Amino acid sequence: MKMKNFILVCFAVFALNSCKSDDDSNIPYCESGPLGLSFQLLDKTTGENLFTNATFSPADITVLDLDNNNSRVQFKFISENDYNTIGLGPFGWGTNIVNYVLKVGERNIFILHLDAERKTEDGCSFVQINKLEIENAEYSQNTQNGIYEILVEL
């Protein structure tokens, strides 16, 4: 019986010892991770997605790095719920400054200038955009989904 009580006491001591007296449950999770950008190419006149209506083909997309001898940049084409978006990134953790041109076939659609950096404040890491410019195209950012809607004149 004494051995059983001794084991229970030891177990209770270990269990209570692992508890923290300072409550850190109110510390928010604040790691944003690297930044990714999404773009839709829309007909300037009709507002239709140019991949959804088959005006453009995802196979014809090229993204080139203007600062690195026009080398090809990886991107993702996401065909979901008729949004058909082009994803670029990640930015802010390793790649901080980019100057990319997005082309469909031989046509330059837009040039992206981005300066982003990883910041840490109050123990939270996040990506801060210092500059984001899109040249050679009219655009807006959809406030509901964050996608940049590029208006293309055909």
C-alpha positions as CSV (number, residue, x, y, z in Angstrom):
1,M,0.0,0.0,0.0
2,K,2.9,2.4,0.9
3,M,4.5,1.7,-2.5
4,K,1.2,2.5,-4.3
5,N,0.9,5.8,-2.4
6,F,4.5,6.6,-3.1
7,I,3.9,6.1,-6.8
8,L,0.8,8.3,-6.8
9,V,2.7,11.0,-4.9
10,C,5.5,10.9,-7.4
11,F,3.1,11.0,-10.3
12,A,1.3,14.0,-8.8
13,V,4.6,15.8,-8.3
14,F,5.7,15.2,-11.9
15,A,2.3,16.2,-13.2
16,L,2.1,19.4,-11.2
17,N,5.8,20.2,-11.8
18,S,5.1,20.3,-15.6
19,C,2.4,22.9,-15.2
20,K,3.4,26.5,-15.7
21,S,2.3,29.1,-13.2
22,D,2.5,31.9,-15.8
23,D,-0.3,31.6,-18.2
24,D,0.9,32.1,-21.8
25,S,-2.4,31.0,-23.3
26,N,-3.3,34.6,-24.1
27,I,-0.2,35.0,-26.4
28,P,-1.6,35.1,-29.9
29,Y,-0.1,33.0,-32.7
30,C,1.5,35.7,-34.9
31,E,3.7,34.0,-37.4
32,S,2.5,35.2,-40.9
33,G,4.9,33.1,-42.9
34,P,6.2,34.2,-46.3
35,L,4.0,36.3,-48.5
36,G,2.4,35.0,-51.7
37,L,0.6,37.1,-54.3
38,S,-2.3,36.0,-56.5
39,F,-3.3,37.6,-59.8
40,Q,-6.4,37.2,-62.1
41,L,-6.2,38.4,-65.7
42,L,-9.6,40.0,-66.6
43,D,-10.9,41.4,-69.8
44,K,-11.0,45.1,-69.3
45,T,-14.3,45.5,-71.2
46,T,-16.3,42.5,-69.9
47,G,-14.6,41.7,-66.6
48,E,-14.4,38.0,-67.6
49,N,-11.4,35.9,-66.5
50,L,-9.3,35.4,-69.6
51,F,-8.4,31.9,-68.7
52,T,-11.9,30.9,-67.8
53,N,-13.2,32.1,-71.1
54,A,-10.3,30.4,-72.9
55,T,-8.9,33.7,-74.4
56,F,-5.5,32.8,-72.7
57,S,-4.1,29.4,-72.0
58,P,-2.1,28.6,-68.7
59,A,0.5,26.9,-70.9
60,D,1.4,30.3,-72.4
61,I,2.3,32.0,-69.1
62,T,5.9,33.0,-68.5
63,V,7.3,34.9,-65.6
64,L,10.7,36.4,-66.0
65,D,13.1,37.9,-63.4
66,L,14.3,41.2,-64.8
67,D,17.1,41.4,-62.2
68,N,18.5,38.0,-63.1
69,N,19.0,38.0,-66.9
70,N,15.3,37.3,-67.6
71,S,15.6,33.9,-66.0
72,R,12.3,32.0,-65.6
73,V,10.5,32.3,-62.3
74,Q,8.3,29.5,-60.9
75,F,4.7,30.3,-60.5
76,K,1.5,28.4,-59.7
77,F,-1.6,28.4,-61.9
78,I,-4.6,27.6,-59.7
79,S,-7.8,26.7,-61.4
80,E,-10.4,26.7,-58.7
81,N,-14.0,27.8,-58.7
82,D,-13.5,29.7,-62.0
83,Y,-11.0,32.1,-60.4
84,N,-8.1,30.8,-62.4
85,T,-5.3,32.7,-60.6
86,I,-1.6,33.0,-61.0
87,G,0.4,32.6,-57.8
88,L,3.8,34.2,-57.2
89,G,6.0,33.9,-54.2
90,P,7.0,33.3,-51.5
91,F,8.4,36.7,-50.7
92,G,9.8,38.2,-47.6
93,W,11.8,35.3,-46.0
94,G,14.5,34.8,-48.6
95,T,13.5,36.8,-51.7
96,N,12.9,40.4,-50.6
97,I,13.1,42.5,-53.7
98,V,11.7,41.4,-57.1
99,N,11.2,42.9,-60.5
100,Y,9.2,40.4,-62.6
101,V,7.5,40.6,-65.9
102,L,4.4,38.4,-66.4
103,K,3.8,37.4,-70.1
104,V,1.2,35.4,-71.9
105,G,2.7,34.3,-75.1
106,E,4.7,37.2,-76.5
107,R,2.6,39.8,-74.8
108,N,3.8,41.6,-71.6
109,I,0.9,41.7,-69.3
110,F,2.4,43.6,-66.3
111,I,5.7,44.2,-64.5
112,L,5.7,43.6,-60.7
113,H,8.1,45.6,-58.5
114,L,8.0,44.3,-54.9
115,D,10.1,45.2,-51.8
116,A,9.1,43.1,-48.8
117,E,11.0,42.2,-45.7
118,R,10.6,39.9,-42.7
119,K,10.1,41.8,-39.5
120,T,9.8,40.8,-35.9
121,E,8.1,42.9,-33.3
122,D,6.9,41.8,-29.8
123,G,7.9,38.2,-30.6
124,C,5.8,38.1,-33.8
125,S,7.3,37.5,-37.2
126,F,5.5,38.9,-40.3
127,V,6.2,40.2,-43.8
128,Q,6.0,43.9,-44.3
129,I,5.5,45.2,-47.8
130,N,7.6,48.3,-48.3
131,K,6.7,48.8,-51.9
132,L,4.4,47.1,-54.3
133,E,4.0,48.5,-57.8
134,I,2.3,46.9,-60.9
135,E,3.3,48.6,-64.1
136,N,1.8,48.6,-67.6
137,A,-1.7,47.5,-66.4
138,E,-4.7,48.8,-64.7
139,Y,-5.5,46.8,-61.5
140,S,-7.3,46.7,-58.2
141,Q,-7.0,44.4,-55.3
142,N,-10.1,42.5,-54.3
143,T,-10.6,43.3,-50.6
144,Q,-12.5,40.1,-49.9
145,N,-9.9,37.6,-51.2
146,G,-6.7,39.6,-51.6
147,I,-6.4,38.7,-55.3
148,Y,-5.0,41.4,-57.6
149,E,-7.3,41.8,-60.6
150,I,-5.3,42.9,-63.7
151,L,-7.4,44.5,-66.4
152,V,-6.2,43.5,-69.9
153,E,-7.2,45.4,-73.0
154,L,-7.6,43.0,-75.9
